[in-house]
Amino acid sequence: MFNRAVSRLSRKRPPSDIHDSAGSSSSSHQNPKSTDKWAASLENLLEDPEGVKRFREFLKKEFSEENVLFWLACEDFKKTQDKKQMQEKAKEIYMTFLSSKASSQVNVEGQSRLNETILEEPHPLMFQKLQDQACSRSLSSPGLPFHFPDLH
């Protein structure tokens, strides 16, 4: 369930556990093949726990960590089969990331926001446009340590 994924990803870590990419203690354990794989596609990066960790660290520095959390929540939502569960997850995504009162509001264009009535009849791709916008904004930073050819 996306709650577990978001809570796992949004857990606060002590500063000693977070390292920058230049002096990271985990970078000594990092496999160069992993970074090549991450650079090949955003999906590869987000499917790898170490890739997610690194990307989150970068987005924290850029003050846009909510974008990766939103992306992961939407990916989990797409896999949901049960209609009742889908409605619950859709409302949760809306309240957490899209509502004007959202705790981790993503920066998407106002006219693209969903209204609550649409949440009653959810479908797996209902957040796709918003997901793409949030992802695009995360990846537009000039300091991004990866280049994703599949997005250009």
C-alpha positions in Angstrom: 0.0 0.0 0.0 1.2 3.5 -0.8 1.0 4.6 2.8 3.8 2.2 3.7 5.9 3.4 0.8 5.4 7.0 1.6 6.0 6.6 5.2 9.1 4.5 4.5 10.4 7.1 2.0 9.4 10.2 4.1 10.9 8.9 7.3 13.1 11.5 8.9 16.7 10.4 9.1 19.4 11.8 11.4 21.8 14.1 9.6 24.6 11.5 10.0 22.6 9.1 7.7 22.4 11.6 4.9 25.5 12.2 2.8 26.1 14.4 -0.2 27.1 12.7 -3.4 30.7 13.9 -3.2 31.5 12.6 0.3 28.9 9.9 0.8 30.0 6.9 2.7 27.5 4.8 0.6 29.1 6.0 -2.6 32.1 3.8 -1.9 29.7 0.9 -2.0 28.0 2.2 -5.1 28.2 0.1 -8.2 29.1 2.2 -11.3 26.7 0.0 -13.3 23.9 1.2 -11.0 24.5 4.8 -11.8 24.7 4.0 -15.5 21.4 2.2 -15.2 19.9 5.1 -13.3 21.1 7.5 -15.9 19.4 5.4 -18.6 15.9 6.0 -17.3 14.0 7.5 -14.5 12.1 4.3 -14.0 15.4 2.4 -13.4 16.4 5.0 -10.8 13.0 4.7 -9.0 13.0 0.9 -9.1 16.3 0.8 -7.2 16.2 1.4 -3.5 19.6 3.1 -3.5 18.6 5.1 -6.5 15.4 6.3 -4.7 17.6 7.2 -1.7 20.0 9.2 -3.8 17.2 10.9 -5.7 15.4 11.8 -2.5 18.5 13.3 -1.0 18.9 15.4 -4.1 15.3 16.5 -4.1 15.5 17.4 -0.4 18.3 19.8 -1.2 16.2 21.2 -4.0 13.1 21.4 -1.7 11.0 19.2 -4.0 11.1 15.7 -2.3 7.3 15.7 -2.5 7.6 15.1 -6.3 9.3 11.8 -6.0 6.8 10.7 -3.2 3.9 11.7 -5.5 5.4 9.8 -8.4 5.8 6.7 -6.2 2.3 7.0 -4.9 0.9 7.3 -8.4 2.9 4.2 -9.5 1.5 2.2 -6.6 -2.0 3.6 -7.4 -1.8 2.3 -11.0 -1.3 -1.2 -9.8 -4.4 -1.2 -7.6 -7.1 -3.5 -8.8 -9.8 -3.3 -6.2 -12.2 -0.4 -6.9 -12.8 0.5 -3.2 -9.0 0.5 -2.6 -8.5 2.6 -5.7 -11.0 5.2 -4.4 -9.3 5.3 -1.0 -5.8 5.7 -2.6 -7.1 8.3 -5.0 -8.5 10.4 -2.2 -5.3 9.9 -0.1 -3.1 11.0 -3.1 -5.4 14.0 -3.6 -5.4 15.0 0.1 -1.6 14.4 0.5 -0.3 16.0 -2.7 -2.9 17.9 -4.8 -5.4 19.6 -2.5 -4.9 23.2 -1.6 -4.5 22.0 2.0 -2.1 19.1 1.1 0.7 18.4 3.5 3.1 17.7 0.7 1.6 19.7 -2.1 3.2 19.1 -5.5 3.7 22.0 -7.9 1.4 21.3 -10.8 -0.6 23.8 -12.9 -3.8 24.9 -11.3 -6.1 24.0 -14.2 -4.7 20.5 -14.1 -5.7 19.8 -10.5 -8.4 17.2 -9.9 -11.5 18.1 -8.1 -12.9 15.8 -5.4 -15.9 14.6 -7.4 -13.6 13.0 -10.0 -12.2 10.9 -7.2 -15.4 8.9 -6.9 -14.8 7.2 -10.2 -11.0 6.6 -10.3 -9.1 4.9 -13.0 -5.4 3.8 -13.1 -4.2 6.7 -15.2 -6.2 9.5 -13.7 -3.0 11.0 -12.2 -0.8 10.5 -15.2 -0.7 14.1 -16.5 -0.1 15.5 -13.0 2.5 12.8 -12.4 4.3 13.8 -15.6 4.2 17.5 -14.6 5.6 16.9 -11.1 8.3 14.6 -12.5 9.2 17.1 -15.2 9.6 19.9 -12.7 11.9 17.7 -10.5 14.0 16.9 -13.5 14.3 20.5 -14.7 16.9 21.4 -12.0 20.3 22.3 -13.5 22.0 20.6 -10.6 20.4 17.2 -11.3 23.2 14.6 -11.2 21.5 12.4 -13.8 20.4 12.8 -17.4 17.4 10.8 -18.6 17.3 10.3 -22.3 13.8 8.7 -22.2 12.4 12.1 -21.0 13.8 14.3 -23.7 
